[in-house]
Amino acid sequence: MEKLEVASLNTLVYNSIKQQIMENHLQPGQRLEVGILAEALGVSKTPVRNALKALEQDGYVTIRQRSGSFVRTYNRDEVTAIFRFRLALEKEAALWAVPQLDPNRLQQLKVGLLTLKERFLHDRANRQEMERFFRLETELHLLPSSYCPAIITHVMQNLVDLSSRLRKLNQENLVRELGPMGFFDWELKLHLDLLEAMEQRDVEKTLQMLEKDILTACCQLLESMRRQEQETQEGGAG
């Protein structure tokens, strides 16, 4: 029983730190002090160290010998790999699961997206509703993998979480460029089309929509990173 309790504490600490990273309360490149984290979470240093090791394995933290632990940053090759491997696995999950998806769950997701669409059309969207959209989007993308063996579900969850973190880091830039209405109008339409393909059990269209969604998000992120690098170089030269 003691081992189970220790494992549960490690998981709780892992989830807490991961959530702080996902919500960008812990910034890319930020140093993670074990003692400060342990004190903030009300635990000893051991479960924090264990959680940081697990977060490093899952791609959220970098641990450098004699330097410490840091929130991970990503280069363009890593971003491309995360999105492309996610796409490959998500397509396989769709092939496996689309013919047997629960229509009631699809309908619930559809109602949620249509409700958000109505609010965006009337310019009543706020940050809370934007976060709700990202939650619904994540649920939709993870639904097919929930029909797969548990190990696939775990890997898929991590790839979706990693790409969602990258997108959230870039979200403000995209919203600024396209405007809130433009950005979310595109996103809502895309995911409603994806959901419709799943409802119709149209595997081929589902695969096409997944590719369009994930590769578009990847290209947007890479372009934003390129512009940021260029602005940094120009600022340094100036």
N, C-alpha and C positions, 0 to 999 in steps of 0.2 A: 504493500500500500504506500509506503514511503516513496518508492521509486516513481509511482504514478503521480504523487503529489509534486515531486520535483519536476517531472516532465511537464505537468500542467503549468507550473510556475514559469518554466522556460518558455512555453508556448504563449502564455499571457504577456510576458515581457517582450517576446518577439513581435507579437501582434501590436502591442502598444507603440513600440519604436517604429515599426513599419508604417503604422497609421500616421504617425507624425511626419515621416518622410513622404508618404503618399499625398498628404495634405499640404506639403511644402512648409510646414512649421520648422522642419530641419532642412536647411538649404543645401544644394549641391556644393560639395567641397568643404562643408562645415565639419569641424572636428567634433567627435563624439567622446566626451569625457565619461569614463566608466563610473567614477565616483559621483559625478553630478547626476547622471541618469539613474543610478541606484538610489540616491537620496530622493529624487523627484518621484520615483515609482514606489518608494517604500520597501525596497528589497535589498538583499546583499549584492555584492559585486559579482558573485559567481553566475547567477542567472542572466545578468546583463552581458557578461563576457560570452556565455553560451549563445545568447540571442544574437550578438554581433557576429559571431562565427557563422551562424545559420543565415543571417542576412547577407553576409559576404558570399556564401554559396549561392544564394538566390539572386544576387546581382544588385543589391541595394546599398551595400557598404564596401569600402575598401579598407583593408587592414595592412598597415605597413610596419614592418619590424622596426622597433625603436622610435617610431614616429607616432603611432597611435591609429585610431579608427576614424574614418571620414565618410560622410555621405558621398556615395559614388557619383562621379560625373561620367558622361558617355561621349565617345567620339562618333563621327558619322558612320564609320564601318560597323560599330556596335549597334547603333540605331537601326541601320539597314538589316543587320542580322536578326535583331529582335522582332522586327515587323515581318520579315520574310519567313522566319521559322514559325511565327505565330500563324501566318496565312496558310502555310503548308499543313500544320496540324489542325487548324480550324476547318480547312476544306475536308480533311479526312474524317473529322468528327461529323461534319454535315452529311457526307456520303453515308455514314453509319446511321445517323439519327433522324434526319429529316423525314423519312417515310413514317416514323413512329412518334413524332412530337405530339405532346398533349395539346389539343386544340383549346382547352380551357386556359392553359397557361399562356398560349399565344394571344388569346383574346384579352387577357388581363394586361399583357404588355402593350397591346394595341390601344386599349383604352387609356393607359397611362401616357403613351406618346401623343395620342390625339388630344388629350386634355392639355398637355404642354403646348402643342401646336396652336390650339385655340388661344391660349394666353399670350403666346408670342405674336400672333396675328393682331392682337389688341394691345400690343406693346405693354403688357403687364408682367413681363418676365423680370425676375430678380435673381440674385446670386443663389438663393436657396433652390429655386426652380432649375437653374442651370446645373446645380449639383444633382438634382433629381434626374435630369436628363442623362447625365453621365452614369448614374446608377442603373437606370433602365437600359441604357446602351450596353453596359457590362453584362447585365442579366441576359439580354438577348443573345449576345455573343457567346456566353458560357452555357446557354441552354442545351445546344447539341452535345457538348462535351459531357454533360451530366448523365447522358445515356451510355457513355463509354466506361471502360474499366477505371477504377478509382485512380490508378497511377497516371492515366491520361488526363483525368480531370484535374489532378494536382498540378501537372506540368502546364496545362492550358491556363489554369487560374493564374499561375505565376507570370506567364507570358502576357496575358491580358493586363495584369496589374502593372507590369513593367512598362508596357506601351501606354497605358493610361497615365502613368506618372509622367512619362515623357511628353505626352500631349498636354497635360495640365500645366507643365512648365512652360509650354509654348502657347497655351490657350489665350493669354492676354494679348500676345502679339497678333494672333489670327483675328481675334475679336476687334482689335484696333484697326486692322487692315480692311476687314470685310464689313465691320459694323456688327453689333449683336444680332440684329435681325437677319442680316445676310448670312452670317456664320451658322446660326441655328436653323434657319430656313433650309439651308443645304443639308445639314446634319439630320434634321427631322425627316425630310423627304427621303433621304437615302435609307434611313433605318426603317421607315414605314414600307418602302419598297422591298427591303430585305425581309421584313416580317410577312408581307403579303406572299412573297415567293415561298416562304416556309409554310404558311397556311395552305397554299395550293399544292403542297408536296412537290414543288417543282425544283428538283435537285439541281438541274443545270443552271437555272436562273439564280438560285441561292448561291451557287459557287461564283457566278459572275458578279453578283452584288457584293459578296465578301471580298473578292479581289479588288473591286472598284473602291470599296470603303477603306480597306486596310492599306492598299498601295497609295491611295490619295493622301491619307493621313501621314504616311511615311514621307512622301514627296514634300508635303507642306512643312513638315518638321525639318527635313534636311535643308530646304530652301531657307527657312528661318534661321537655322544654325549658320548657314553660309553667310547670310546678311549680317548676323551678329559678329561673326569672325571678321568680316570685312570692315564693319564699323569700328571694331576694336583696333584693327590694324591702322585704319585711317586716323583714329584718335591718337594712337601712339605716334604716328608719323607727324601729326600736327603739333 
